[in-house]
Amino acid sequence: MSRLRLTITMSLDGYVAGPDQSLEEPLGRGGMRLHDWAFELAAWRAEHGLEGGETNASTEAIELSRENTGAAIMGRNMFGGGPGPWPDDPPWDGWWGDDPPFHHPVFVLTHHARPPLEMSGGTTFVFVTDGIEAALEQARAAAGGADISLAGGAATANQFLAAGLVDGMLISVAPVLLGSGERLFEGVDDLHGLRLERAISAPAATHLVFSR
């Protein structure tokens, strides 16, 4: 059966986004610094259609995040567009540009229905209004036996963690303090058998690999 794997970057004080998230700053104040470790990697840049970049120990984390992945799940905030009904003028097609880096179906948790959004490169965003179990069921059907990436943000990740539905985690800890924002593991008091398997030490992050 497909495994659900959480892949996310977290600050030293436990936040995956900073305060005051907005359309202008989707990761909140200071939140973009969480991902500095990835932005200069050749593996990350190639995934986003960019040239150049370097290779270091964090490259393995990028490769692990892609490995055997056939579908993804994310929350409304990570897809973007603001709260409430979807805007019509202009329509919101996500933060990810015309060629999103997923190249497989992505199931977006939302309270507001919307037809599937087909993008170039094989990415289709499917909007799920009936909860995390329905999203996981649809993602498993779409993944065809491959794994499912749980992409966040914090509220979505915490729902799946609290329900014991996460089979693995790749948590990249960045040397950043945000002070407030969206905290990972909020309301989660049991990892349901997830244990640290190994740690990957890299120049600008430590990547923690958990499995059952």
DRENMAR-630431 format. One record per residue (C-alpha): residue in one letter; x, z, y. Coordinates in steps of 0.05 Angstrom, whole numbers, padded with zeros to 5 digits, always signed. Layout:
BEGIN
AXZY;...
END
This chain:
BEGIN
M+00000+00000+00000;S+00022-00013+00071;R+00058+00045+00104;L+00042+00067+00175;R+00107+00077+00214;L+00110+00108+00283;T+00164+00078+00327;I+00172+00110+00395;T+00223+00134+00447;M+00220+00206+00472;S+00255+00245+00526;L+00295+00308+00512;D+00235+00349+00536;G+00186+00313+00491;Y+00153+00261+00535;V+00142+00187+00519;A+00118+00170+00589;G+00128+00203+00657;P+00075+00229+00705;D+00030+00185+00749;Q+00023+00125+00703;S-00005+00064+00740;L-00009-00011+00738;E+00055-00012+00780;E+00090+00039+00736;P+00059+00036+00667;L+00109+00087+00639;G+00099+00134+00699;R+00152+00159+00747;G+00220+00155+00714;G+00191+00132+00647;M+00227+00066+00645;R+00293+00104+00638;L+00272+00124+00568;H+00287+00054+00545;D+00354+00041+00579;W+00387+00046+00510;A+00349-00016+00487;F+00350-00062+00548;E+00422-00085+00541;L+00420-00095+00466;A+00425-00167+00441;A+00372-00152+00388;W+00322-00126+00439;R+00336-00183+00488;A+00327-00237+00435;E+00260-00206+00416;H+00238-00214+00488;G+00265-00285+00498;L+00328-00264+00535;E+00399-00284+00523;G+00463-00243+00518;G+00469-00169+00506;E+00512-00123+00464;T+00512-00095+00394;N+00521-00021+00380;A+00494+00033+00334;S+00425+00027+00367;T+00419-00043+00339;E+00402-00013+00272;A+00342+00023+00304;I+00316-00043+00330;E+00324-00074+00262;L+00288-00016+00228;S+00230-00021+00276;R+00219-00094+00256;E+00231-00086+00182;N+00174-00108+00136;T+00123-00105+00192;G+00058-00145+00186;A+00013-00113+00238;A+00014-00061+00294;I-00032-00009+00325;M-00029+00014+00398;G-00072+00051+00448;R-00108+00023+00508;N-00056+00050+00557;M+00000+00015+00520;F-00038-00051+00523;G-00054-00037+00595;G-00108-00058+00644;G-00129+00010+00669;P-00186+00055+00644;G-00259+00034+00639;P-00289-00034+00625;W-00241-00093+00621;P-00230-00129+00687;D-00257-00200+00692;D-00222-00226+00753;P-00168-00236+00734;P-00175-00220+00660;W-00123-00171+00633;D-00079-00202+00578;G-00032-00143+00569;W+00037-00122+00595;W+00071-00169+00546;G+00071-00237+00580;D+00049-00304+00551;D+00092-00296+00488;P+00087-00223+00465;P+00144-00198+00421;F+00100-00177+00362;H+00085-00243+00326;H+00031-00211+00283;P-00038-00180+00295;V-00040-00119+00341;F-00100-00072+00338;V-00115-00039+00405;L-00156+00026+00406;T-00207+00025+00462;H-00276+00049+00481;H-00294-00019+00510;A-00308-00079+00465;R-00274-00145+00477;P-00265-00209+00435;P-00197-00218+00402;L-00143-00246+00447;E-00099-00299+00415;M-00031-00307+00447;S+00027-00354+00432;G+00078-00339+00379;G+00028-00312+00328;T+00006-00250+00365;T-00069-00234+00366;F-00095-00171+00400;V-00156-00144+00365;F-00196-00090+00402;V-00223-00033+00359;T-00277+00013+00386;D-00294+00055+00324;G-00233+00100+00317;I-00165+00107+00285;E-00188+00101+00212;A-00223+00034+00227;A-00161+00009+00264;L-00117+00029+00205;E-00163-00004+00154;Q-00164-00069+00194;A-00088-00068+00204;R-00076-00057+00130;A-00120-00117+00113;A-00083-00160+00164;A-00014-00137+00143;G-00021-00166+00073;G+00019-00111+00039;A+00072-00105+00094;D+00079-00043+00136;I+00042-00026+00201;S+00078-00006+00265;L+00045+00050+00304;A+00070+00035+00374;G+00039+00090+00416;G+00028+00115+00468;A+00028+00190+00460;A-00048+00202+00454;T-00054+00148+00400;A+00007+00172+00362;N-00017+00244+00364;Q-00085+00226+00335;F-00053+00192+00275;L-00002+00248+00266;A-00055+00303+00269;A-00097+00265+00217;G-00037+00260+00170;L-00040+00184+00169;V+00033+00171+00189;D+00080+00154+00131;G+00145+00147+00170;M+00174+00157+00240;L+00231+00127+00279;I+00238+00172+00341;S+00291+00151+00391;V+00311+00210+00434;A+00338+00189+00502;P+00382+00235+00544;V+00329+00239+00599;L+00287+00296+00626;L+00218+00276+00654;G+00188+00345+00666;S+00117+00323+00655;G+00076+00264+00632;E+00051+00243+00563;R+00079+00290+00510;L+00090+00271+00437;F+00064+00321+00385;E+00013+00351+00434;G-00040+00384+00389;V+00000+00367+00325;D+00018+00429+00284;D+00033+00398+00216;L+00077+00338+00199;H+00041+00330+00132;G+00104+00323+00091;L+00146+00281+00139;R+00219+00302+00135;L+00282+00281+00171;E+00318+00230+00128;R+00377+00214+00173;A+00400+00209+00245;I+00433+00149+00278;S+00479+00170+00334;A+00487+00117+00388;P+00517+00114+00459;A+00452+00125+00497;A+00403+00153+00446;T+00397+00188+00379;H+00350+00155+00330;L+00314+00202+00281;V+00287+00172+00217;F+00231+00210+00181;S+00196+00194+00116;R+00153+00227+00063;
END
